[in-house]
Amino acid sequence: MVYRLLEFIKKNTDKAHPASQDALRKIAGKELSDKLMGDKGTFSRRLTELADAYNRDVNGNVLPKEKWKIVYPGFNKPEGSKLRNGKIYYAHAISEFEMDFLIDKIRSSNCLTQNEKDSLEERLISALCSKYYKPLDKGKNALVRFIGDTDETDESTEDKEEVAKKLKIIREHILSKHMLELSIRDMKKSIKVSPYRVLYDGKEFWLIGNWHERPQHDVKWNSYTDALTSINVSCIDKLQTAHTPDETFIYWAITKELLPDQSYTRVSNANRETKARYNKWINADLKKLDSLTALKLEHMMDLEL
């Protein structure tokens, strides 16, 4: 019964989706809840037993909390502590970013049939992920898509860990459809980019996005052309989520024919995350891009599709 409870927690929780005991009961439903969890005292005891089995090393010593498999605040708390048991989750060994990478490699492999690829992908997700993991849509927003004339790869001059960190942030923003603010080497000002794809040419990684930015009239709000630009990831010094500037609200006021004192006494929404641009021109270019197997890529240059 404890093993079945482990599998249930593994499938229904992860670091981003911890659950209280009550929430787990609701997910399970009454019949399964009664079998797996029992009453409140039994449930707490079973969770403690699970945590005790999975959160110790081979010598029986409690692992550091960052290495726990069953993250349960009720485990190993000091005797007499008034700390509540709190939410529980299973710490999966593979992150979503790493799983995306594995799936991307499987899909691009020439060693398996399509049925074998689909089967392997399904088994990996079932064994290593919670129900909240959503694999990338096939053919869209791939973690990294190879594009070039050769499969031979050269070592990039940039540290691999730094590249991986950048790719992780880029990919998260592609999936969430939020703009990135980038500090580009040899450029004085940071730029805001709508990220769409990551390509690899055998040597360098390239972010494909829309960035052309210029002021309009006497008001400095952002305007973008309908063009896709390639940005060499190794030339990005810093990247973070782009946020809506105050100037956006000036534009809103002008189009609504409102006076500044009617619209700008409150600016609490001026720091929200900025949505990436998606319009018919960009979507059409992305469709063309996804069909290409070779493409000339130059840093900060528009793509010729």
Secondary structure by P-SEA (a helix, b strand, c coil): caaaaaaaaaacccccccccaaaaaaaacaaaaaaccccaaaaaaaaaaaaaacccccccccccccccccccccccccccccccccbbbbbccccaaaaaaaaaaaaacccccaaaaaaaaaaaaacccccccccccccccccccccccccccccccccaaaaaaaaaaaaaaaaabbbbbbbcccccbbbbbbccbbbbcccbbbbbcccccccccccbbbbbccbbbbbccccccccccccccaaaaaaaaaaacccccccccccccccccccccccaaaaaaaaaaaaccbbbbcccccccc
